[in-house]
Amino acid sequence: MSEYQLYCFAQSGNAYRAALMLNLIGAKWRPVWVDFFAGGESRTPTFRSEINEMGEVPVRVVDGGKRLTQSAVILNYLAKKSGVFEPKGEDEEMEALRWMIFDNQKVNGFIGPYRFIRNWAKPTPDQAVFNFLKARIDGSLAIVNKRLEKEPFILGNRPTVADISLSAYLYYPAEEFGFDIRKDHPAISAWLDRIKALPNWAHPYDLMPGYPFGTQLLNGKPLS
Ligand SMILES: N[C@@H](CCC(=O)N[C@@H](CS)C(=O)NCC(=O)O)C(=O)O
């Protein structure tokens, strides 16, 4: 029996943070597919009253019903529980949190909407919106790249929740972004390879259901 359920869908980089963490720590978990695109499930009154009042995925549910949302909260909970990717001591905890907030707000907080409006929003917004977001993305990724020129991981020599949070979105295909993050930011590229080499790493489209669109399949098989 799985210890955790994760409400998610394959295209969600926010959900992928939590799915990747669960996989990397070897947790027993199973995905629950959220029909985000066609069904608008996260906007329904039922989802908001019974699953997450914020209308977002990921949502991590422990068998028995206890729920957690916000990927940073989920990552920190799982790190504490497993002892894996856990920042050690108050200074590291604050440092990890600092980067996770920066990620949520300014790195993937801009990359996520950019990728969404480029691939799925109807009608497609004006070019000015893309230009604004892209300038913010370039500036934020340059900050992360500079940090990673000095150390192999965000907090130093070992990966922590800050690395899982910041890296997850960046594994989606470059064609979905329309720019090549690895080419533009070489230290980020080398860091993505280091995280990808960790045991149990898996691509978002292999780890969460809903790719291709509108299916409850995971790797071509129905969800159990
Ligand atoms: N800060 C949140 C962001 C969650 C989030 O925005 N998830 C997207 C899916 S990738 C969502 O559910 N969006 C619904 C909406 O904005 O209406 C986290 O890290 O969990």
The ligand as an SDF file (V2000), in Angstrom:
LIG
                    3D

 20 19  0  0  0  0  0  0  0  0999 V2000
    3.7920   27.7920   -5.1010 N   0  0  0  0  0  0  0  0  0  0  0  0
    2.9910   26.6630   -5.4730 C   0  0  0  0  0  0  0  0  0  0  0  0
    2.5750   26.8130   -6.9180 C   0  0  0  0  0  0  0  0  0  0  0  0
    1.5540   25.7550   -7.3090 C   0  0  0  0  0  0  0  0  0  0  0  0
    0.9390   26.0540   -8.6800 C   0  0  0  0  0  0  0  0  0  0  0  0
    0.8120   27.2070   -9.1250 O   0  0  0  0  0  0  0  0  0  0  0  0
    0.5230   24.9940   -9.3650 N   0  0  0  0  0  0  0  0  0  0  0  0
   -0.1410   25.1680  -10.6450 C   0  0  0  0  0  0  0  0  0  0  0  0
    0.0520   23.9510  -11.5190 C   0  0  0  0  0  0  0  0  0  0  0  0
    1.6970   23.8610  -12.1430 S   0  0  0  0  0  0  0  0  0  0  0  0
   -1.6030   25.3210  -10.3870 C   0  0  0  0  0  0  0  0  0  0  0  0
   -2.2100   24.4550   -9.8020 O   0  0  0  0  0  0  0  0  0  0  0  0
   -2.1730   26.4420  -10.8310 N   0  0  0  0  0  0  0  0  0  0  0  0
   -3.5610   26.6760  -10.7150 C   0  0  0  0  0  0  0  0  0  0  0  0
   -3.8910   28.1390  -10.8310 C   0  0  0  0  0  0  0  0  0  0  0  0
   -2.9670   28.9660  -10.7640 O   0  0  0  0  0  0  0  0  0  0  0  0
   -5.0700   28.4220  -10.9900 O   0  0  0  0  0  0  0  0  0  0  0  0
    3.7830   25.3680   -5.2470 C   0  0  0  0  0  0  0  0  0  0  0  0
    5.0210   25.4170   -5.3100 O   0  0  0  0  0  0  0  0  0  0  0  0
    3.1710   24.3220   -4.9440 O   0  0  0  0  0  0  0  0  0  0  0  0
  1  2  1  0
  2  3  1  0
  2 18  1  0
  3  4  1  0
  4  5  1  0
  5  6  2  0
  5  7  1  0
  7  8  1  0
  8  9  1  0
  8 11  1  0
  9 10  1  0
 11 12  2  0
 11 13  1  0
 13 14  1  0
 14 15  1  0
 15 16  2  0
 15 17  1  0
 18 19  2  0
 18 20  1  0
M  END
$$$$
